Amino acid sequence: MSSIAERLASANQRLDELELDDLSVRATLAVTYRGLARSGGSLRERAAARAFCCLGMLDLPQFSVPVMARLMDATEREARMALDLLVDVALLHEVSLGYYTPHDLVRDYAREIARGQNALTQAGGAIERALEWYAAMVGRSAMALLAEGPERRRRVPYSCDDAPTVADEREALAWCDEELINLMAIANHHAQAPLDHIHFLRLVPALFPYLQRRGRTLELQRFNDIALAVARSTHNGTAEAQALSDLAASHFMCGRFEGALSCNEEAAQLIRRLGDTAWERKALGNTGMLLQLLGRNTEAVAVLERILTLAREEGDARDEAICLSHLGNLHESDNTHLAMELHRRSLDIGIWHDDPVLQQAAHCNVGYAHLSLNQPEAALLHFDAGMRLLGSAGNGDWHMESQTRLGLVRGLHRLDRNGPAEQRCKELMDLARNRGDTYTEGLAHWEYGNILAASQRPSEAFTHWKQAWDALGRTEVKGLEDLEALIAGNQL
């Protein structure tokens, strides 16, 4: 309870600083609040006063009706009426349909009210109800984003009955888009003054599919850094393994392959002790992929061939297709024709099982293999097919989308179609920047510099190559020495 009190007390100085004779923001707000809370007021007014107090209990950037209902321990209809009345008396404004936010000074006063003894005794239960609902909603979203199987059962092993069903991927992503700012606030609160461990450790792994799809690498790392600390402090081995595994994914998405391998190997040791064979096989597959990206090909082949054998023995077509893709990527530099064959076999599995995710990844890989064979026209056919699959699914995986878009840019540039290549590259840079994905943005700057250099615009090219180096210089992306040479050879 003391941590809640400390958090609620942390932002009251602004109201103190706005005291001047009989002019006081606090006094003005108090008159409005007391008018709602008075004993002779209507049920709706007293509910609005309770809702106002709840604003200060869980400090969210914006409040939805369902969250307020859980904080108040009321029905959603009662919560909506209370929030609408707070809008009427200018204590809240509705920022979008069903979402409300107070002005900062109103928020400060709500914290003061929430620090009152009667309210403070109820704050713990109110926050727990809200977090339980958030964990349930994120779980529903994860179930819409993940196919039925071991990963979905591992990420959402708890009941989501407290939350409405999420209809499809679009609805899941839209809800998470709207709520990400609140979920991030919850994580930051938890880092400063721990809330409810159980629901937080449920929420974070279930949020991973959304963060990965959207390419939210900064948020992915932040959530899992906090979850890892919580898991270790509570001796939760399963949560620790999941946080390490998801941190490995965040490092991979940022081009930090050494960091990804370190986290993945630590996670694999924990997973082995847990006895989850499907999860262990996935971790080993990630190890093989990362070894290949780091140029440790002999080790990578041994790991990937072992996984391929296990996948075939167990009839796991999805793991087989993924492993074939990794092996194809590995052989792309020394035997491109073999790489092409492996990628096409992966594509065949995706088509046979009507799996658009496998098909999209395979088309992307076949496209890059064609680029390695200097066949840009054939490459573009596969990159275009990959983009169509992303479009038909509506909301594809950002990593695969970004790699496909980059392949399109490179194919167009190889064909001297520099106008369309430049436009596509600008689109990729904008999409990456909006996600905070500095790694992909750096790759796009690199390619944009190449396009500008081919268009006889050396000074602009140098600027983009320098921006690429600033973003990628500390990653393990291949070819950095070539980028460094371009910068050194084109100093202004």
N, C-alpha and C positions, 0 to 999 in steps of 0.2 A: 504493500500500500504506500510506503514512503516514496518509492520511485515514481508512482503516479502523481503524488503530491508535488514532488520536485519538478516533474515535467510541466504540471499545470502552473507552477509558480514562476516559470522561467521567463515569461514575456510580459510582465506587468509594468515595467518601468515606463512604457510609452504613456499609459494612462496617468501615472504620477506626474510625468513631465508636462501634461496638458492641464494642470490645475492652475487657475488664475482667479483670485478673489472668489466671487460666487459663480464664475463661469467654469464649468467642469464637464468634460465629456462623460466622465464616470457618472456624475449626478444625472445627466440627461438620460443616459442609458438605463440607470437605476430606476428612474421614474417610469419608463416604458416597461421594464421587466416586472417591477412590482405591481404595475397595473394589470399585468397578465396573471401574476402569481397570487393575487389577493384571494383571501378565503371566500369572498362572496362572488368571485368571478364564475363565468360559465365553464362547463367541462372542456370546451374547446380552448378557452383562454388558458386554463390550468395545464392542458396538454401542451400548448405552445410554450409555456414557461418551462415545462419539463424538457421539451425538445431543445430549448435554448440552453439549458444546463448541459444537455448531452453534447452540444457543439463543443463545449470546452473539455469534455472527457477524453475524446479521441480526436486529436487535432488533424483532421483531413483537409486537403485543399478544397474539396467539394463533397457535398453530402447528397446521396440518393435517397429516395423514399424507402427502399428496402433496408438500407443500412440504418437509417434513423429509426425505423420500426424495431430493429433488433436492439439498438441502444436504449430506446424507450421501453422495450418489452411490451409493445403495443401492436395492433394490426397495422397493415400498410395504409388502410383507409384513414385511420386515426393519425398516423404519421404525416400523411399528405395534407390533411386538414390543418394540422399544427404548423407545418412548414409554410403553407400558403398564408396562414395568419401572420407568421413572422415576416413574410414578404409585405403583407398589407401594412404592418407597423414599422416598416423600413429597417428591420433588424437583419434581413436576408435579401438577396436578390437571386432570381432564377437565371442561371447562366446558360442552360440548355434545357430541353424538355426533361423534367424530372430530376434535375441536378441543381443544387442550391449552394451558395457560398456567402459568408459574411464578410464585411469590411474588416481589415486588420484590427481596428480599434474595437469593433464589436466582438471579434474573436477574443481579444484580450479580456474583455469584460466577462465573456462566457467562461473563460478559464477561471476567473475570480469566483464566479458563482459555483463552478464545479469543485472549487477547493473548499467549499463550505462543508462542515462536518457531516451533515445528513447526505449530501451528494457524494462525498468522498467514499463513504461506506458502500455506496451502490456502484461506484465507478468500475471496480474490478469485474463485477458480473456483467455490466453493460459492455465493456470492452471485449470480454470473452465471447459474448453472444455475437458481437459484430465480427470478430475474427473467425468464429466458427462458420458464419454465413459466407464470409469471403473465401475461406478454404473450400467450402462446398461449391460456390460458384466457379472458382478457378478449376476445381475438379471436374465440374460439368463441362467446362470449356475444353479441358484436356481430353475428355472422353470424345468430344466432337472432332478434335484435331488428330487423334491417334486411332489407328485401326485396332480392333480387338486383338489382344495378344499379350505376351509377357510384359512388354514395356508399359502398356496402359494399365495393367493390373498392378504393376510395381509403383507407378507414379500416383495412382488413385486407389489405394487399398482400403479406403474408408468410405462410409456412407455419405452420399450427397443429398439425402432426402430433404434437407432443410432448404434446398434451392430448387428453382424451377428448371425443367429440362431445357437444354440449349439445342435448338433445332438442327443446326448444321455448322460447317466451318465458318461461313461468313458471319453468322450471328456470334459465334465464339470469339472470332477476331475483333469484331466490332465492339463487343462488351469489354474485352481486355484493352482495346485501344482507349476506350472512355475511362476505364478504371486504373490504367497504369500509373497515373500520377498519384492516386490514392494508395495503391499497393506499394509504390516506391516510398511514400511517406511512412507507411506502416513499417517497412524494413528499416528506414532510418531511425524511427522511434525505437524500434527493437534494439538497434545497435547502441543507442544512448541509454535507454532505460527499459530493460527487457519486459515484454508483454507476456503473452501466453505461449510457452514453448511448443506445446503439442500442435496447436493450430498453425503456428508459423512454420514449423517443420513439415506440415502437410501442404501448406500453400506453395512454398518455394519450388519443390520438384514438379508439382502439377502446373506451375507457370512456365516451365521450361519450353514446352512445345510452341507456345505463343511467342516467347522471346526469340527462339531460334527462327521461327517462320519470319518474323518481322526484322531479323537482323539486329536486335537491340543488344549489342555486345556489352556496352557499358553497364546497362541494367542487369544483364545476365551475370556479369562478374560481381557486381555489388550485392545482389541478392544471395549469391552462393558463398561469397566471402563471409557474410553475416551468418548464413545457415551453417557453414562449416564450424565457425566459432561456437554457435549454439549446440551443434551436435556433439562437439568434443567436450563442452562443459557439462553436458547431460549424459555423456557416455552412450550415445546412440550410434552404434556402428553402422546400421543401415543408412541412416541420414547422413553420416559422415561419408560413406562410400558414394552416395548419390551426389552430394555437394562436390566432392572431388571430381567425379565423372563429369558433372556439368561445368565445373571450372575448366576442365580439360577442353570441353567444347568451346568455351568462350576464348581460351587462348588460341585454339585452332582457327576460329573465325577471324582472329586478329593477326594471323600469320606468325604467332609465337609458338612454333612447333616444339621447341625444347621444353617450354613451360607446360604445354599440353601433354607431352609424353611423361613428364615427371608426375603430374597430377593423375594421369590415367594409370600409370604403373602403381601408384600408391592406392588408388581406388581398386585396382585389380586384386591386390593382396587382401584387402578387406572383403571383397566380393567372394574370393575363393574360400575364405573362412565362413562366409554366410551360406555357402553351398548352393548358390543360385547358378546353375549351369548355363542357362540361356543368357543371363546377364554377363557371366564370365566370358562366354564366347563373343559377345558384343564388344567387351573391353579388349579382348585379344585382337579382334578385327581392327579396332581403333589403333592399337599398338602397331599392327602391321602397316596401316596407312601412314602413321606418323613416322615410322622408321623409313618408309619409302620417301616421304617428303624431306627427310633429313639426309637422304643419300645413303642410308645404311641398307642397301638393297639385299645383300645376302641374308641378313637377319630378317628383313621384311618378307622375303620369299618363304623362308622356313615357317614363319608365323602364319602367313596367309594360306599356304598350302595345307597346313594343319587345320585351319578353320574351314577351308573348302571341303576337306574330307569329312569333318564332323557335320557340316551342314547337309551334305549329301546323305550321310548315314542316317541322319534324323529326319530327312525329308523336308528340310527348311528351305524352301525355294527362295524366299526373300534374302536370307543370309547368304545363300549361294550366289545370287545375283550381285549383291553388294561386294562380296569377296572377289568375284570375277572382275568387277569394275576396278577394285583396288589393284589386282594383279595386272589388269590392262594398263592402268596408269604407271605402274612400276616398269613395264616393258616398253613404254612409249619411246624412251630415249635410246634403247639398244635393239629393239625388234618391233618396229611400228606395225608391221603386218600381223604379228602375233597379238599385239595390243588391240588392233582393230577386230580380230577374231574374238577375243575375250569380251570386248565391249558389245559386239553384236550378239553374242550368246546371252549376255546380261539383258540386252534389249528384247531378245526373244522370250526370255522368262517374264519380263514385265508385260509384254503383249499377251502372252499365254494366260497370265493371271490377272489381266486387265487392271494393272497397277500403274496409274499415271505417274506416281513419284519415281518408281524404278525406270519407267520409260523415259521420263524427262532427264534423269541423271545419265542414262545410257546414251541418249541423243547428244547430250552435251559432251560426253566423253568421246563418242565417235567423231563429233565435230572437231575436237582438238586433235585427234589422231589424223584426220584429213589435213589439218593445218601442218602437222609434223611432216606429212608426205607432200607438202606444197600443193595441196588440192583445195584451194579456198572456195571454189564454187560448190564442190560437194560438201564442204564444211558448213557453208551457209544453209544448205538444205536441212541439215540436222539441227543447227542452232534455231532456225525458224520453226522446225517441228517442236523443239523444246519449248519455245516461247508460246506456241499455240496450246501446248499441254498446260503450261502455267496459266494461260488465259482461261482455258476450259475449267480448270480446277477452281479458278477464282482467286485463290490466295496461296501461292506456292511458297516453297522454302526459299528464303532470301539468299542463302549461300549459293544454291543452285541457280537461282535467277541471276544473281550478279555474275557468276561464272559464265552463264549462257550469254548474257548481254556483252560481257567482255570479249567472248569468242566472236560474236557478231561484229563487234568493232574491228577486231583483228582481221577477220575475213574480208570485210569491206575495204580495209586499208590495203591488204595484200592485192586486191583487185583494182587498186588505184581509184576507188570510189570514195575519195577523201571528204567530199561534202557530206554524204550520208553518214560516213564514219565519224566525222566531227560532231554531227548532231546526236548520234547515238551515244557518243562518249560523254557529251554534256549531260544527257539524260541520266547516264549511269552515275556521274559525279554528283548530280543533284539528289538522286535517290539515296546514295550512300551518305551524303552530308546530312540529309534529313534524319537518317537513322543514327547518326553519330558513329558510322562505320568508317573510321579513318583508314583502315587497311584497304578496303575496296576503293575508297576515294583515292588513295595513293596509287593503286594500280591503274585507275582511270587517268590520273594526271600523267603517269608515265606514258601510257598509250597516246594520250592527247598530245604530249610533246613530240612523239614519233610522227604523228599525223601532221603537226605544224611544221616539223623539220622537212618532211617530204613536200610540203606546200611552200617551201622557201620562206619560212617565217622563223628564222633561227632565234631571235631574241625572245619571242613568245614561247618557243619550244623550251628554251633554257629555263624560263620561269616555271613552267609546268614540271620539268624534270627535277628542279630544285624542290618544288612542293612534294613531288613523289618521294624524294629522298628524305625529306623531313618526316613523312608519314611512315616510311618503310625501313629506314636506316637501322632500326633496332629489331627488325623481324628476321625470320629465316627464309624469306621468299627467295626463290632461285633467281640468279642473274643480277644480283645487286652490284657485282663488280662491273657489269656492262653499264648499268645506270650511272655508277660513279665515273666511269670513263667518259660517258656522254657529257656529264656536267664539267669534268675537267677539261675536255676538249672543246668546250663551247663557252668558256669563261668570257664574260663581256668586258 
